[in-house]
Amino acid sequence: MKLYGMVHLPPLPNSPQYRGEKIDVILKYAINEAEKLVKAGFDGVVIENYMDYPFPIYEKDPVKLRLIEYIARKIREKFPNVLVGLNILRNSGLESLDIACRNNLDFIRVNVYMETVLAPEGIIKPLAYELIKYKERNGCNVKVYADVNVKHSQPLMSYTMVLRNMCSRGLVDGVIVSGEHTGYPTPVSRVYVAKKICSDKEIIVGSGVNHQNIGLYIGLADAVIVGTSIKNEGITSNPVNIQKAMSLVKRVRRIKNRLFKGLGINT
């Protein structure tokens, strides 16, 4: 099971909460966050403009997009041996894919891929067709990981309906299953259902993973995305706490070792 850690970017220029921080300061913060995750033993990082809320449905601001690309490129260059993903909120999948393809990133996260949802930002419509066509036109091998009934939204289609359509007709590489809001635990039952329906896809837990519950997902999920629980004081917008991050990695390794020994497998 892979561990992906969140690099939550501070407010970017032209976002509501931006207070004039210099570009070099923002870049240094992002690289430092990624470095802590890499040192802790995470398999990859996910870059996200988390502090730009309230979000537009699609991010079109050229200043923000150029800075996000600059940060993503620098993280890719500094950490060539870890997986690097990108999620531009709220549902800027095309912008994310464009940046990812041109900068050799490994994957993107798309909040609304093959369903329509009601969200604080408005009615968000799916992007599956546009994303797949973009990949075909540009010969892009970046993986697309798509949320199912994404957090912070009211889905209009049932969970199983979205899964069946996404995994049989969506040409997606993996599905992301989350709790209701940022930091809320992901129900294990939903992960199990996703694994049964989408057996040939990567199943990723997208919220609420912590030191206490991570063992529930080992052997079931292919990856987990961790943010809030490894931050200082458990606050999503705070910096990564490297001790918490290292502790989580160690716990995963201990649980895996116990499972392997129980199955009679030498590690």
N, C-alpha and C positions, 0 to 999 in steps of 0.2 A: 504493500500500500504506500503510495507516494504522499508526501507532505508538502503542500504549497502554503507559503506564508504571504500575508497581505502587505504590500507596500502602499499604504494609504497616503496619497499626496496631500500636502497642505493646500490651502486655497490658492488657486492659480489666478494670474492676471485676468481681469474682466469678470471674475466670479463675484457673487454678492459679498463674500466674506474676505476678499483680498484686501490687504492693508499695506501694500507697497513693498513686500519683501523682494529682495533682489533675486534674479534668476539663479545666480551661483549659490545662494543660500538654499533655495528650494532644491536644486540639484544635489547639493551636498547632503541635505537631509534624506532625500530619496535613496542615494547610494549607501548612506550609513544604515538605513533601515534594511536594505537588501543584504548588506554585509553581515549584519547581526544574524539574519535568518540563515545565510549560507554557513557562517561559522557554527551555528547551532546544529547544523546537519540537515536542514530542510532540502528537499529535492528540487524545489523551484520557488519562484515568487510570482505574484500577480500584482501588476501595477494598476492602481485605480484612483480616479479623481474624486475620492470620497468626500472631500470637504468643499466641493463646489456647489453644494445644495443651496437653495432649491434648483433642481436640474431642469434643463429643457429636455424634451423627449429625444431630440437628436442634437448633438453638439456640433455646431457649424462655425463657431468662433475660430478664425484662423490663428489668432495669437495663442489661444489655449491649445489648439491641436498641434501647432509647431513645437510648443514647449513639451507637451506630452511625448511627442515623437523624439525630441532631443533627449529627454530623460530615459525613455525606453532604449534608445540607441546606446547611450552611455552605460546603462546597466547591462545590456547585452554584451558590450565590449569588455566590461570589467569582469563579468562572470560568464565566460564562454561555456563553462561545463555544467551549468545548471539550467533548468527549464525556466523560460520567461514567458509569462502570459500578460494579456492586457484586457482591461474592461473599462470602456469609457461610458459613463452614466449619462442619461438614464438607459437609453437603448441605442447607442451609437455603434452598432455592429459593423456597419460599412466603413466608418472612420477607423475603428479599431483594426479591422482586417487590412485596410489599406496601409496603415502604419506597420502592422505586424509583418505583412508580406515584404515590404520594402526594407525592413530592418532585421530580418532573419529571426523573428520571434517564433516561439513554438506553438502558441495557441491563443485564442481569444475566448472571452466569456460573453455570451449574448443573453441578456435578461429575458427578451421576448422573441422567440425564434419561430414557433409554429402554432401560435394561438394568439388570441386577442385578450388583453387584460385591462381592467380598470385600475388606475393608479393615481397617486396624488398629482402626478404630472399631466394626467388626462387619459384618454383612450390610447393605448399603445398597441400598434399592429405588428404582425410578424414580419421577419426579414429573411426567411429561409431562401426564397427564390433569388432575391438580389445577391445574397452572400454566395450561394453556390455558383451563380453565373459569373460573379466577380472572380472566384477562384479558377473557373474554367478559362476565362478570358486571359488571365494573367499567369497561368501555370503555377498557382500558389499552393503550397503544401501545408500551410498553417492549419492546425486542427481547430475545429469549431466545437466548443463545449457550450451547450444550451441549457438554460434553466427551464424547469417544468413548474408551472404555477408559481412563478417567482415571488420571493418575499416582497413585502411592502406593496401588495396588490390584491385585487379581488379577481380571481379567475372566472372566466365565463364558460369554460369547458372543464369537464371532470379530469381529475389527475390521470386516471388510466386511459382515457380517450387521448389526451395529449401525448402520453408516453407511446401508445400504440401507433399513432400517426407519425410522431417524430422519428421513431426507431425503424419503422417499416418504409416510410416515404420521405423522410426529411434529410437523408444523406448526412446525418450528423455524426461526429466522432465520439461524443460523449454527452451524457445528461447530468445536470446538476440538480440535486435535491436539497432543499433548505427548509428551515423553520419559517415561522410567520414573519419575523422581523430580524434585522441584524443582531447577531449574538444569541438568538433564540435557538435552542437545540433542535436538530433535525430528527423527526420521529424515525426510529429504526424500522418501523413497519413500512414506511414510504420507501426507504432504501431497499428493503427486501422486495417490494413490489416492482421497483424499477429494475432490480437485478433479474427478476423472473421474466419481465416483459422485454427488456432490452439486453438480453444475455450476451449479445455480440458487440455491445458498446461499453465504453468506459463509464463507470458509475462513480460520481463524485459527490461527496457531502459538502454542502456549501455554506453552512452556518452553524454556530453554537457548539463547535467541537472544543472540548477542554480536557484537562488532565484526568478528570473523574470519568468522563463518558467515552473517551476515545477507543477504549477496548471493545465497545459495542459494535464498532464499525470495522474492526480488523477482521479480515476474512470475508467481509461482505462488500465493502466499497473498494474501488480501485485506487481512490485518492480522497484526501480531505483538504479543504481550504480553511486555514486557521487565521483568525484576525483578533477579535476582541479579547479572548482569554489569555493571550500572550502579551498584551499591552500593559503598560504601567497602570496600576490601580484598576485594571479590567475595563478601561474606558477606550472605546474604539478609536477615537481621534488622537489618543496619546501615542508616544513612541513605543516601539517593541522593547520589551524587557528581555534581554538575552538569557537571563537565568531561567525565566519561565519557558522560553523557547527551547533551551537545552533540556530542561526537565521533561518537556513533552516528548522530545525525540528519544530520550532515554527510556521513558515509560513505554513507548511503542516498541522499542527494541526488546525490553524485558518481557512484554506480553507475547511478542512473536517467538522469543526463545522458549517460553513456557509452552506455547502451543506446539512448536516443533518437537520439543522433548516429549510432550504427551502423545504425539503421533509417531514417536520413535524415529524422528528425522534428525540427523546430525547437522549442526549449524557451524 
